Amino acid sequence: MKIESSAWNHQTQYSAQQRKLLGVHYTPDNLIDYIVSHTLFSYLDKNKFTPLDKIKILDPACGSGLFLLKAFDLLCSLWQKQFGQLKPQDIRHILENNLYGVDIENNAVHEAKKQLKNKANLLGVKEVNIPIFQGDALLHSFTDYQINLLFSNPKIFNWQENFPKVFAEGGFDCIIGNPPYIRIQNLQPKERRNHYIERYQTARGHFDIAGLFIELGHYLLKPQGQLSYIISNKLLTTQGAKALRTYIFKHYSLIEIIDLGDTKLFEAAILPTILILEKQIPASDYFLYTSIQQMRKPATNYLKVENLFELLNQQPHCEFIQWQQRYFQVKQFKTALPKINQSIWTFHTTREQKLIEKLKQNTFCTLADISHKISVGIKTTADNVFIKPMTFDFINNLHLESTVIFPLLESHNVCK
């Protein structure tokens, strides 16, 4: 069995309810490959004088270690290419000095260490101390008194105490991962939720704790360090993520956004987006934006690809592609950075932006001007129960009260 497969199988041991509570989701292999390689190569390209043996890579919610396993493989490959060989002491150095992880679940930490040790054993290294620890990465500012007072089984994680060498050198170079998606209302215990709200600037409104990992990343990264996460695309538009968007604008340089939309590229209850940030003042007024949307019908002209994410590294010129019997529209372009007072983040090609400006110039008002409120439509999670066609006979025969029956206007009811 492949070691990566064993780590992935460990994640499947969680029940659906456990995955929801922990925010655990399975990340596909090719997506991990893309994030790890893209982040490391980008960092090394911008920091050419950073020795390979000094690189510090962190996954602050590492789970069973899939991202760290990929990072290990890539570092071994780069090491062998740069130095011509990979000795046992080099492998030990990579595992003990280049890769770091934290996870709130002890079983996940044990699994991540085991998989990396198995890789080391296959390469002839028997004894190795891998710096992966259990703890809540987001809880790191309590005093001992407060910890004992608030938590009977504390999982506070002291970053500087556990990784002293990293902070002696200024912090981590790269932070990667797929942080948990847990809504504020699902956080338990409430002391944990309250601490997040007190501790983090971005913990405002109906926030998701994945966003807190972005704020944490700024504290952990060294200057010019890079952060690459898979997060919900709600970051771009929802009111609950407004504080996070403002934080990103003020503290990071936005390098790239890859909006995967409703492509269902992996099993998650969110619409995923890859966010790539750098800890520095923006050196450019532009960043790279990619949108990948699944098509219901294939286009007449399309490119068939083996790996969707390898295509992104090549900055695709073909807009329509086929991958695994599915068809996608891919748009990739450089666009202006969002403004700090911009209520939502939406991005358009130059052609689309010109069309929008033309429409604005030739209209007397917008829908927002004449409506009281525009929001997401009804979400019952059981439309066949709450929303279904009802005839008057159906209502009368079941003696349904008029006070609970309402007309529903849908898009197909709207006529010119």
C-alpha positions in Angstrom: 0.0 0.0 0.0 1.2 3.5 -0.8 2.0 5.5 2.3 -0.1 8.4 1.1 -3.0 5.9 0.7 -2.6 4.8 4.3 -2.7 8.4 5.5 -5.8 9.1 3.4 -7.5 5.9 4.7 -6.9 7.1 8.2 -9.1 10.2 7.5 -12.0 7.9 6.3 -12.2 6.4 9.8 -14.1 9.5 11.0 -17.8 9.3 10.9 -19.8 12.0 9.0 -20.7 13.6 12.3 -17.1 13.6 13.5 -15.9 15.1 10.2 -18.5 17.9 10.6 -17.5 18.6 14.2 -13.7 18.6 13.4 -14.1 20.3 10.0 -12.3 17.4 8.4 -12.4 17.0 4.6 -10.5 14.8 2.2 -8.1 16.7 -0.1 -7.5 15.0 -3.5 -3.9 14.0 -4.3 -3.4 16.2 -7.3 -4.7 19.3 -5.5 -2.2 18.7 -2.7 0.6 18.3 -5.3 -0.3 21.6 -6.9 -0.4 23.6 -3.6 2.8 22.1 -2.2 4.9 22.4 -5.4 3.4 25.8 -6.4 4.1 27.3 -2.9 7.6 26.0 -2.5 8.8 26.8 -6.1 7.2 30.3 -5.8 9.0 30.9 -2.5 12.4 29.6 -3.7 12.1 31.7 -6.9 11.6 34.9 -4.9 14.2 34.0 -2.2 17.0 32.6 -4.3 19.6 33.0 -1.5 17.6 30.9 1.0 19.5 27.6 1.4 17.3 24.5 0.8 18.3 23.1 4.1 17.0 26.2 5.9 13.4 26.1 4.5 10.7 25.8 7.2 7.4 24.4 6.0 4.3 24.2 8.3 0.9 22.6 8.2 -0.9 24.0 11.2 -3.9 21.6 10.9 -2.0 18.7 9.4 -4.4 15.9 10.0 -2.8 12.6 8.9 0.0 14.5 7.2 -0.9 14.4 3.5 0.5 17.9 2.8 3.7 17.1 4.8 4.2 13.8 2.9 4.1 15.6 -0.4 6.4 18.3 0.9 8.9 15.6 2.1 8.9 14.0 -1.4 9.5 17.3 -3.1 12.3 18.4 -0.7 14.0 15.1 -1.2 13.8 15.5 -5.0 15.1 19.0 -4.9 17.9 18.1 -2.4 19.1 15.2 -4.7 19.0 17.5 -7.7 20.9 20.3 -6.0 23.5 18.2 -4.1 23.7 15.2 -6.4 22.8 12.7 -3.7 20.5 12.1 -0.7 22.3 10.6 2.3 20.5 9.2 5.4 21.6 12.3 7.4 20.0 14.5 4.8 16.7 12.7 5.1 16.9 13.0 8.9 17.7 16.7 8.5 14.6 17.3 6.3 12.3 15.5 8.7 13.6 17.2 11.8 14.4 20.7 10.5 12.3 21.4 7.4 8.8 20.0 8.1 6.5 21.0 11.0 2.9 20.1 11.9 0.2 20.6 14.5 -3.2 19.1 14.8 -5.9 19.1 17.5 -6.4 15.3 17.3 -3.8 13.1 18.9 -4.7 10.2 16.6 -4.0 12.3 13.5 -0.7 13.5 14.9 0.3 9.8 15.6 -0.7 8.9 12.0 1.2 11.8 10.4 4.4 10.9 12.3 4.0 7.2 11.5 3.6 7.8 7.7 6.7 10.1 7.6 8.7 7.6 9.7 7.7 4.8 7.3 9.1 6.9 4.4 12.3 7.5 6.4 12.6 3.7 7.1 12.2 2.9 3.4 15.1 5.3 2.7 17.3 3.7 5.4 16.7 6.0 8.3 15.5 4.2 11.5 15.5 6.8 14.2 14.0 10.3 13.7 12.3 12.9 15.8 9.6 14.6 13.7 8.3 18.0 15.0 4.6 17.3 14.8 2.6 18.1 17.9 -0.9 17.8 19.3 -2.7 21.0 20.2 -5.2 23.6 19.1 -3.1 25.8 16.9 -5.4 28.7 17.4 -5.2 28.7 21.2 -1.8 30.0 22.1 -2.1 33.1 24.3 -3.5 31.9 27.6 -1.6 32.0 30.9 -1.3 28.7 32.9 -3.9 30.0 35.4 -6.4 30.8 32.6 -5.8 27.4 31.0 -6.6 25.5 34.2 -9.6 27.8 34.9 -11.2 27.4 31.5 -10.3 23.9 30.3 -10.3 20.6 32.1 -8.4 19.0 29.2 -6.5 21.9 27.7 -5.0 21.7 24.2 -3.3 25.0 24.2 -0.3 25.1 21.9 2.8 27.2 22.7 4.4 27.9 19.3 7.6 29.5 20.5 8.1 26.8 23.1 7.6 23.9 20.7 9.5 25.4 17.7 12.2 27.6 19.3 14.7 27.3 16.4 12.0 28.4 13.9 11.2 31.6 15.7 14.9 32.2 16.4 15.2 32.5 12.6 12.2 34.7 12.2 9.4 32.3 11.6 8.2 29.8 8.9 9.0 30.2 5.2 5.9 28.5 3.9 2.5 27.6 5.5 0.3 25.1 3.6 -2.8 23.1 4.2 -6.5 22.7 4.2 -7.7 24.2 7.6 -10.9 22.9 9.1 -14.2 24.5 8.1 -16.2 25.0 11.3 -18.9 27.6 11.6 -18.9 29.7 14.8 -22.2 28.3 15.9 -20.8 24.8 15.8 -17.8 25.5 18.0 -17.6 23.7 21.3 -17.0 24.3 24.1 -18.2 27.9 24.3 -15.0 29.0 26.2 -13.0 28.0 23.0 -15.4 30.1 20.9 -15.2 33.1 23.2 -11.4 32.9 23.2 -11.3 33.0 19.4 -13.6 36.1 19.4 -11.4 37.9 22.0 -8.1 36.9 20.4 -8.6 37.3 16.7 -9.4 40.4 14.7 -11.1 38.4 12.0 -13.5 36.6 14.4 -16.4 38.8 13.6 -20.0 37.9 12.6 -20.8 34.4 11.4 -17.1 33.5 10.8 -15.5 30.2 9.9 -12.4 29.2 11.8 -10.6 28.5 8.6 -10.3 32.3 8.3 -8.6 32.4 11.7 -5.8 30.3 10.4 -5.1 33.0 7.9 -4.6 35.5 10.7 -2.5 33.0 12.6 -0.4 32.6 9.5 0.7 36.2 9.6 1.9 35.7 13.2 3.9 32.6 12.2 5.4 33.6 8.9 8.7 35.4 8.4 8.7 38.5 6.2 8.2 37.4 2.5 6.9 34.1 3.7 4.1 32.4 1.7 0.8 31.0 2.8 -1.3 28.7 0.6 -4.7 27.3 1.9 -7.8 25.7 0.6 -10.7 27.7 2.0 -14.4 28.4 1.2 -15.0 30.8 -1.6 -17.4 32.6 0.9 -14.2 34.5 1.7 -14.8 36.5 -1.5 -18.4 37.7 -0.9 -20.1 37.1 2.4 -20.6 39.7 5.1 -19.2 37.2 7.7 -15.9 37.3 5.9 -15.7 41.1 5.6 -13.3 41.4 8.5 -11.1 38.7 7.0 -10.9 40.4 3.6 -9.9 43.7 5.4 -7.2 41.8 7.3 -5.8 40.3 4.2 -5.8 43.7 2.5 -3.9 45.3 5.4 -1.4 42.5 6.3 -0.7 40.4 3.1 0.1 40.7 -0.5 -2.5 38.8 -2.5 -0.6 36.6 -5.0 -3.2 34.3 -6.5 -6.8 33.2 -6.1 -8.1 30.0 -7.8 -11.8 29.8 -7.4 -12.9 26.2 -8.0 -16.6 27.0 -7.8 -19.1 24.2 -7.8 -16.7 21.8 -9.5 -17.0 19.1 -6.7 -13.3 18.3 -7.1 -13.4 16.9 -3.6 -15.9 15.9 -1.0 -16.5 19.0 1.1 -19.5 21.0 2.2 -18.0 24.2 0.8 -17.2 25.7 -2.6 -13.4 25.6 -2.4 -10.9 28.3 -3.3 -7.1 28.2 -3.3 -5.7 31.3 -1.6 -2.0 32.2 -2.0 -0.7 35.1 0.1 2.7 36.6 0.9 3.6 38.4 4.1 4.7 41.7 2.7 3.4 45.0 1.4 2.1 44.4 -2.2 4.8 44.9 -4.7 2.3 45.1 -7.5 -1.2 46.5 -8.0 -2.3 43.2 -9.7 -2.6 39.5 -8.8 -3.4 36.3 -10.7 -7.1 35.2 -10.7 -8.3 31.8 -12.0 -11.9 30.6 -12.2 -12.7 27.0 -12.9 -16.4 26.2 -13.5 -17.9 22.9 -14.6 -19.9 23.0 -17.8 -23.2 21.2 -18.2 -22.6 20.7 -21.9 -19.2 20.3 -23.6 -17.8 23.1 -25.8 -17.1 22.4 -29.5 -13.4 23.2 -29.0 -11.7 21.9 -25.9 -8.4 20.5 -24.7 -8.2 17.1 -23.1 -5.8 17.1 -20.1 -4.6 14.4 -17.7 -4.1 16.7 -14.7 -6.2 19.8 -14.3 -3.8 21.5 -11.9 -0.7 20.9 -14.0 -2.5 22.9 -16.6 -2.7 25.8 -14.2 1.0 25.9 -13.8 1.3 26.4 -17.6 -1.0 29.5 -17.5 -3.6 28.0 -19.9 -4.6 29.8 -23.1 -7.3 27.3 -23.8 -10.6 28.3 -22.1 -12.4 24.9 -22.4 -11.0 21.6 -21.2 -12.0 18.0 -20.6 -10.7 16.2 -17.5 -11.9 12.8 -16.3 -15.0 12.8 -18.5 -16.0 16.3 -17.3 -15.9 19.6 -19.0 -14.7 22.9 -17.5 -14.4 26.5 -18.4 -11.0 27.9 -17.2 -10.4 31.7 -17.0 -7.0 32.9 -15.9 -6.0 36.5 -15.9 -4.2 39.3 -14.0 -6.6 41.7 -12.4 -6.4 44.7 -10.1 -6.1 44.1 -6.3 -9.4 44.7 -4.5 -9.9 48.0 -2.7 -10.0 48.1 1.1 -13.5 49.6 1.1 -14.8 47.1 -1.5 -17.8 45.3 0.0 -17.3 42.1 -1.9 -14.5 40.7 -4.0 -15.5 40.0 -7.6 -13.0 39.8 -10.5 -13.5 40.2 -14.2 -11.5 40.0 -17.4 -10.7 43.3 -19.2 -13.5 42.5 -21.7 -16.0 41.8 -19.0 -15.1 44.9 -17.1 -15.6 47.1 -20.2 -19.0 45.5 -20.7 -20.0 46.2 -17.1 -18.9 49.9 -17.4 -20.8 50.2 -20.6 -24.0 48.8 -18.9 -23.5 51.2 -16.0 -23.3 54.2 -18.3 -26.4 53.2 -20.2 -28.8 52.5 -17.3 -30.8 54.9 -15.1 -30.6 52.6 -12.0 -29.6 49.2 -10.7 -31.5 46.5 -9.0 -30.0 47.6 -5.7 -31.4 51.1 -6.2 -35.0 49.9 -6.3 -34.9 46.9 -3.9 -35.0 46.9 -0.2 -32.7 43.8 0.3 -31.1 41.3 -2.0 -30.0 38.1 -0.3 -29.5 34.3 -0.8 -32.8 32.5 -1.6 -34.6 30.1 0.6 -32.4 27.2 1.7 -34.6 24.5 3.4 -32.2 21.6 2.9 -35.4 19.6 2.1 -37.1 21.2 -0.8 -39.3 18.2 -1.5 -40.8 18.7 1.9 -41.1 22.4 2.2 -41.2 23.6 -1.4 -43.1 21.6 -4.0 -45.9 22.3 -6.4 -49.2 22.4 -4.6 -52.6 22.7 -6.3 -55.6 24.2 -4.6 -57.2 20.8 -4.5 -54.1 19.4 -2.7 -54.2 22.2 -0.1 -58.0 21.8 0.5 -58.0 18.0 0.7 -55.3 18.1 3.4 -56.9 21.0 5.2 -53.7 23.0 5.2 -54.0 26.3 7.1 -53.7 29.3 4.9 -51.4 30.9 7.5 -48.7 28.4 6.6 -49.1 28.5 2.8 -47.3 31.2 0.8 -46.8 31.7 -2.9 -43.2 31.2 -4.1 -41.7 33.2 -6.9 -38.9 31.5 -8.7 -36.6 32.7 -11.5 -38.7 30.9 -14.2 -41.8 32.9 -13.1 -40.1 36.2 -14.0 -41.0 37.5 -17.5 -39.9 40.5 -19.4 
